[in-house]
Amino acid sequence: MIRIGIVDPDTSHARAFAQYLSAREDVLLTSVVNYSGVRSSSWIGEFASEYSLHICNSLSDLSEEVGAALVLSVDWEKHLGSAKVLLERDIKILIDKPVCGSLLDVEAFDVLAIQHPAQLFGGSALLHLDEVKRIGEVLVQGGILQLTIYGPRDSYFMGVHSTELLTRLIQPKESTIVESKNGVVRVAESGMTADLVHAENWSIAFQYADELQEWMLPTNNIYDNYLSAFIAFASEKEPLGIRDSLNAVMIELAAKRSEQLSRPVRFSELDKSDKIDSKLFLSSYKPQ
């Protein structure tokens, strides 16, 4: 049985994840640590009591009790530090989206992924929907002229879920070109163009030469496949990683640079100054 702990239950995901994991018989949710300090001590106490969790004083203490951990810090700039501590202790990790927000952290996570190839997992839950897998199969068949992904925007990113969907479907590279213009983010790679468009619900449209197809993505029970995939990953039954999530951060950074320069930007143009600062978001964040 896999013993799982929660690092920083800062968002509503913490309770949703805890409910799902507590209902499974092949895992045991055991511990929680309030490393970020976003939640009050009283809230942590109530949460721990509700799910019979031991409250740990540090990441090191938590790592003594678990074999896997959910890193749910709302401050994406804390994810790398937490990951380093846990990976050094051979803990399998799920990092909630966005995995990070700077080129420096992307590069650091790339190194960690090489050093710990079977320990990092995370990003958007939408990537694990059955519909997304079927859409990937449709793309492989070819003939698509244009891909459009519709979805909500975040207050800090262009839309993490939508961006990660795009990276899963077109696999960006150093040569990828990103342009943010008039509220639409366009990504071009290997003859394929994909647009990220703001909308209330998530959907994906394929433009063929003589036909337009649109797939609506469900929003109910989106965590079931996600957490099930993580449990399989933690059980060493399914090799996964965070490459799509890191590519999504690259698109977000390139889109931000494109807005600043009013022109398309290649991944290769990004430098160590490119960053989406979490402080602005945290200043107005209210835990739910």
FENQUI-V740226 format. One record per residue. N is the residue number from 0. RES is the residue in one letter. PHI is phi as a letter, one per 20 degrees, with the letter a starting at -180 (none if undefined). PSI is psi in whole degrees, 0 to 359 (999 if undefined). Layout:
# FENQUI-V740226
n/res/phi/psi
N/RES/PHI/PSI
N/RES/PHI/PSI
This chain:
# FENQUI-V740226
n/res/phi/psi
0/M/none/134
1/I/e/128
2/R/e/127
3/I/c/140
4/G/c/162
5/I/d/126
6/V/d/117
7/D/m/81
8/P/f/60
9/D/f/333
10/T/d/176
11/S/f/342
12/H/g/328
13/A/g/311
14/R/f/320
15/A/f/317
16/F/f/318
17/A/f/320
18/Q/f/316
19/Y/f/312
20/L/f/324
21/S/f/337
22/A/e/350
23/R/e/149
24/E/e/352
25/D/e/3
26/V/c/159
27/L/c/114
28/L/e/116
29/T/d/328
30/S/b/160
31/V/b/146
32/V/c/135
33/N/e/66
34/Y/f/323
35/S/f/333
36/G/m/10
37/V/f/319
38/R/e/149
39/S/f/159
40/S/f/323
41/S/f/321
42/W/f/316
43/I/g/319
44/G/f/317
45/E/f/319
46/F/f/315
47/A/f/320
48/S/f/319
49/E/f/323
50/Y/d/16
51/S/l/51
52/L/d/147
53/H/e/131
54/I/e/116
55/C/e/154
56/N/e/345
57/S/b/167
58/L/f/323
59/S/f/317
60/D/f/317
61/L/f/320
62/S/f/340
63/E/f/343
64/E/d/348
65/V/c/165
66/G/d/349
67/A/b/155
68/A/b/147
69/L/d/117
70/V/e/106
71/L/d/21
72/S/g/130
73/V/f/335
74/D/e/102
75/W/f/344
76/E/f/348
77/K/e/346
78/H/f/318
79/L/f/315
80/G/f/317
81/S/f/317
82/A/f/317
83/K/g/314
84/V/f/314
85/L/f/320
86/L/f/324
87/E/f/338
88/R/d/18
89/D/m/33
90/I/e/133
91/K/f/137
92/I/c/135
93/L/d/123
94/I/d/121
95/D/f/155
96/K/f/151
97/P/f/142
98/V/f/320
99/C/b/186
100/G/b/18
101/S/b/158
102/L/f/322
103/L/g/316
104/D/f/325
105/V/g/313
106/E/f/321
107/A/f/320
108/F/f/326
109/D/g/317
110/V/f/315
111/L/f/322
112/A/f/328
113/I/f/318
114/Q/f/328
115/H/c/69
116/P/f/340
117/A/d/30
118/Q/c/349
119/L/d/132
120/F/b/156
121/G/q/198
122/G/n/211
123/S/e/136
124/A/f/336
125/L/f/334
126/L/f/340
127/H/d/8
128/L/f/145
129/D/g/324
130/E/f/323
131/V/f/322
132/K/f/318
133/R/f/323
134/I/f/320
135/G/g/322
136/E/f/324
137/V/f/319
138/L/f/321
139/V/f/331
140/Q/f/340
141/G/n/182
142/G/n/358
143/I/e/127
144/L/e/326
145/Q/b/138
146/L/d/131
147/T/c/129
148/I/d/121
149/Y/d/141
150/G/r/168
151/P/f/152
152/R/e/153
153/D/e/165
154/S/f/351
155/Y/c/331
156/F/d/170
157/M/f/335
158/G/q/92
159/V/f/313
160/H/g/312
161/S/f/318
162/T/f/320
163/E/f/325
164/L/g/316
165/L/f/316
166/T/f/328
167/R/f/327
168/L/e/330
169/I/d/355
170/Q/l/76
171/P/f/158
172/K/c/183
173/E/g/330
174/S/e/355
175/T/g/136
176/I/d/131
177/V/c/134
178/E/c/128
179/S/d/116
180/K/b/130
181/N/l/38
182/G/n/1
183/V/d/134
184/V/d/120
185/R/d/131
186/V/d/128
187/A/c/130
188/E/b/127
189/S/l/44
190/G/n/354
191/M/d/136
192/T/d/143
193/A/c/135
194/D/d/141
195/L/d/118
196/V/c/135
197/H/f/133
198/A/b/164
199/E/f/324
200/N/c/160
201/W/e/132
202/S/b/162
203/I/c/130
204/A/d/137
205/F/d/127
206/Q/d/113
207/Y/e/178
208/A/g/323
209/D/c/19
210/E/b/145
211/L/d/125
212/Q/d/139
213/E/c/134
214/W/d/124
215/M/e/139
216/L/d/133
217/P/f/152
218/T/d/359
219/N/e/141
220/N/l/35
221/I/f/345
222/Y/e/344
223/D/g/306
224/N/f/323
225/Y/f/307
226/L/f/326
227/S/f/320
228/A/f/322
229/F/f/320
230/I/f/318
231/A/f/321
232/F/f/314
233/A/f/336
234/S/e/4
235/E/m/32
236/K/e/342
237/E/b/114
238/P/f/121
239/L/c/187
240/G/a/197
241/I/c/18
242/R/g/316
243/D/f/321
244/S/f/321
245/L/f/321
246/N/f/324
247/A/f/319
248/V/f/320
249/M/g/318
250/I/f/317
251/E/f/317
252/L/f/318
253/A/f/323
254/A/f/320
255/K/f/316
256/R/f/322
257/S/f/319
258/E/f/320
259/Q/f/322
260/L/e/349
261/S/l/43
262/R/a/164
263/P/f/150
264/V/c/135
265/R/e/153
266/F/g/320
267/S/f/345
268/E/e/344
269/L/f/148
270/D/c/184
271/K/f/352
272/S/e/348
273/D/f/123
274/K/a/145
275/I/d/107
276/D/f/128
277/S/f/344
278/K/f/322
279/L/f/318
280/F/f/315
281/L/f/330
282/S/f/337
283/S/d/4
284/Y/f/133
285/K/c/115
286/P/g/142
287/Q/d/999
